[in-house]
Amino acid sequence: MPEIDTSRAHPARMYDYLLGGKDHFEADREAIGALLKAVPNARTGARENRAFLGRAVRFLVAEAGIRQFLDIGSGLPTANNVHEVAQSIAPGTRVVYVDNDPIVMAHARALLTSHPSGQTAYVQADLHDPESVLGHPAVRETLDFGQPVALMLLAVLHFLPDDQDPAGIVSTLLGALPPGSYLVASQTTADFHDEATAADGIQAVRRAGVPFQSRSAAEFGDLAFTGLKLVAPGLVPVSEWRPETEPGLIPPPGEVGYLGAVARKP
Ligand SMILES: C[S@@+](CC[C@H](N)C(=O)[O-])C[C@H]1O[C@@H](n2cnc3c(N)ncnc32)[C@H](O)[C@@H]1O
């Protein structure tokens, strides 16, 4: 079992704490405490991002006919993991989860509760090295790269600043997938915050030792969705992507702070 360093904040555990989970340590809670001071609605954003994930998976399985998912930066198991949502509609769906945090590996059993007619796998790998994900035996055994795959990159690209070439990484991953595949991606934005709030929020995460870059809709669109065909309604605050609640119950973009989209590889 890989070493889990509890002395430093880690994104998977910070996000778990934001979502009200139970797998986090003092350093993670301190980092989130500082973030909540700067951005008091940060919990709303995490919950809305998770709800977007569920709606996007349901769309892909029920309407786009997708039966394979590659979920990178999957996070700790929580409610409505990708395979649970997908297999509730199409039990034969196959899902590979990838994360670089050893704590996710330690809890991965909860991600491997596949319906018997489908399949799930967990791979510890780093998004910085997309070839190691694409070439991993568990990925190759679980997914058929001759058939469309939905690549899921939710709330993970903001941990890759531009100098780490996130656009090149996304392009390498998409390049390995056949036409008709999809990308679902979300990330934090400061588009709906005033500059001081945004800067304080970003600094709170960076001070905890976690590389972090917020992006505008234009920057995120260029990075992730260039050359793809956006599914309506396009790149929007995640709460506004095919919402299932009444308009009056959708939190305003400034409380959400995440952009997301679903797009098809032509
Ligand atoms: C905020 S959580 C998002 C979880 C889930 N995708 C969601 O949107 O609900 C981000 C996850 O990305 C993982 N992560 C961060 N950097 C990564 C990298 N370079 N490679 C793989 N996973 C990474 C973290 O460990 C964490 O579990």
The ligand as an SDF file (V2000), in Angstrom:
LIG
                    3D

 27 29  0  0  0  0  0  0  0  0999 V2000
  -11.4920   17.9240   -6.3820 C   0  0  0  0  0  0  0  0  0  0  0  0
  -11.2840   16.1990   -6.5910 S   0  0  0  0  0  0  0  0  0  0  0  0
  -12.4900   15.8510   -7.8520 C   0  0  0  0  0  0  0  0  0  0  0  0
  -13.1170   14.4690   -7.7530 C   0  0  0  0  0  0  0  0  0  0  0  0
  -14.1330   14.1550   -8.8560 C   0  0  0  0  0  0  0  0  0  0  0  0
  -13.5070   14.1610  -10.1610 N   0  0  0  0  0  0  0  0  0  0  0  0
  -15.2730   15.1190   -8.8430 C   0  0  0  0  0  0  0  0  0  0  0  0
  -15.2770   16.0430   -9.6700 O   0  0  0  0  0  0  0  0  0  0  0  0
  -16.1850   14.9820   -8.0310 O   0  0  0  0  0  0  0  0  0  0  0  0
   -9.7800   16.1450   -7.5380 C   0  0  0  0  0  0  0  0  0  0  0  0
   -9.1160   14.7940   -7.5870 C   0  0  0  0  0  0  0  0  0  0  0  0
   -8.0660   14.8640   -8.5590 O   0  0  0  0  0  0  0  0  0  0  0  0
   -6.9600   14.1520   -8.0500 C   0  0  0  0  0  0  0  0  0  0  0  0
   -5.7500   14.6590   -8.7150 N   0  0  0  0  0  0  0  0  0  0  0  0
   -5.1430   15.8600   -8.5350 C   0  0  0  0  0  0  0  0  0  0  0  0
   -4.0470   15.9420   -9.3150 N   0  0  0  0  0  0  0  0  0  0  0  0
   -3.9750   14.7710   -9.9960 C   0  0  0  0  0  0  0  0  0  0  0  0
   -3.0530   14.2390  -10.9470 C   0  0  0  0  0  0  0  0  0  0  0  0
   -1.9990   14.9480  -11.3350 N   0  0  0  0  0  0  0  0  0  0  0  0
   -3.2630   12.9900  -11.4190 N   0  0  0  0  0  0  0  0  0  0  0  0
   -4.3300   12.2550  -11.0170 C   0  0  0  0  0  0  0  0  0  0  0  0
   -5.2390   12.7060  -10.1110 N   0  0  0  0  0  0  0  0  0  0  0  0
   -5.0580   13.9500   -9.6210 C   0  0  0  0  0  0  0  0  0  0  0  0
   -6.9790   14.4150   -6.5700 C   0  0  0  0  0  0  0  0  0  0  0  0
   -6.2500   13.4360   -5.8530 O   0  0  0  0  0  0  0  0  0  0  0  0
   -8.4660   14.3820   -6.2770 C   0  0  0  0  0  0  0  0  0  0  0  0
   -8.8970   13.1090   -5.9130 O   0  0  0  0  0  0  0  0  0  0  0  0
  1  2  1  0
  2  3  1  0
  2 10  1  0
  3  4  1  0
  4  5  1  0
  5  6  1  0
  5  7  1  0
  7  8  2  0
  7  9  1  0
 10 11  1  0
 11 12  1  0
 11 26  1  0
 12 13  1  0
 13 14  1  0
 13 24  1  0
 14 15  1  0
 14 23  1  0
 15 16  2  0
 16 17  1  0
 17 18  1  0
 17 23  2  0
 18 19  1  0
 18 20  2  0
 20 21  1  0
 21 22  2  0
 22 23  1  0
 24 25  1  0
 24 26  1  0
 26 27  1  0
M  CHG  2   2   1   9  -1
M  END
$$$$
